Amino acid sequence: MGSYHYFEEYHQETTDHLKDQYGEILKGIGEDIAREGITKTPERAAKAMQFLTSGYCQDPAEILKSAMFAEKYHDMVIVKDIELYSLCEHHVLPFFGKAHIAYIPDGYIVGLSKIPRVVDVFSRRLQVQERLTHDILECINTTLQPKGVAVVIEASHMCMMMRGVQKQNSVTTTSGFRGQFEKIETRNEFLKLIDAKLS
């Protein structure tokens, strides 16, 4: 159906521009950018930032469309414990954790690997956890048009752990539900299953 590309290459002009900017930042904090351990840091940081924000260059709906299959399956499909890494848009510091996603098909299923890829696309942008949850939920709901979608994200935020209140063990949980998951019994089944330790 659709097509998408995996981010592997760095745009040289962008890399050079970011490299210069990172060099200025390092000088601004008092670092010697000619020091052996630092000389390549601006370029490394430039490439890292491009990778960590590569979600801007990808279309998550196309990822789903590339692996949609007609199937008469109408029960819950859950992909849980999906690792995610993102950058807080307020401090450009990482937040990381796990996403748990479920949907109830209505004529179409999607290749299971595509759901974590959608999480990656939205995570690799400057984000807040609340919007990240909403973006994933609405993308799956709009593209697959299932009977229901559920998304729960649990994450730790370095902007709370390394600076500010410096609370090391705090975890933020956000959730979103559409369709049949708005019914309390369906939602409770999903929450019970993502909490279960199945052998």
C-alpha positions, 0 to 999 in steps of 0.5 A: 500500500504505502512506503516508508524509509528507515533513517540511516543517513545524515544530511551533510549540510544539516550535520555541518550546521548543527556541528557549528552550533554544538561547537558554540554551545561547548565553548559557551559552557567553558569547554576547550573544543580543541581538546582531544576528547572533545574535537569530534564531539560537535559532529557526534552530537549533530549526528545524534540529534538527527537520529534522535529527531528522525521521526520528523522525516517519517510518516507513521501512517505509511508504516502501518499501511505497508503491512495491513492485511484483511483478516477476520479476527475480532479479539484484542491484539496487544503489544506490550513492553515496547521500549521507547526513548524520546526527548523532552521538548522543554529541556531537550533531556531524555525520557524513556520507558515502555508503551503498551498498545492494544487494538481490536481489529475490524477487518484488518490486522497489521504486522506486529513489528509496525506498532513498535515502529510507530512508537519510534517515529513519534518518540524520535521527535521533541515531545511531551509524554501526553502528546506522545500518547495521543499521537500514537493512539490517533495514528493507529485509530485513524489508519487501521480504523479498528473497533478500539485502541488503547495506549498506556505509556510509563516513563521516567524523565531525566528533567525530573531526575537530573535537575529540578526536583531530582526525584530518582524513582518517579514514573509518569503514566499516561493513557488513552482509549478509543472505541470499545476500550472506552467500556470499563470491562474491555479497558480492565481486561487490557490493563490486567493483561499488560500487568500479567506475567505470562509464562 
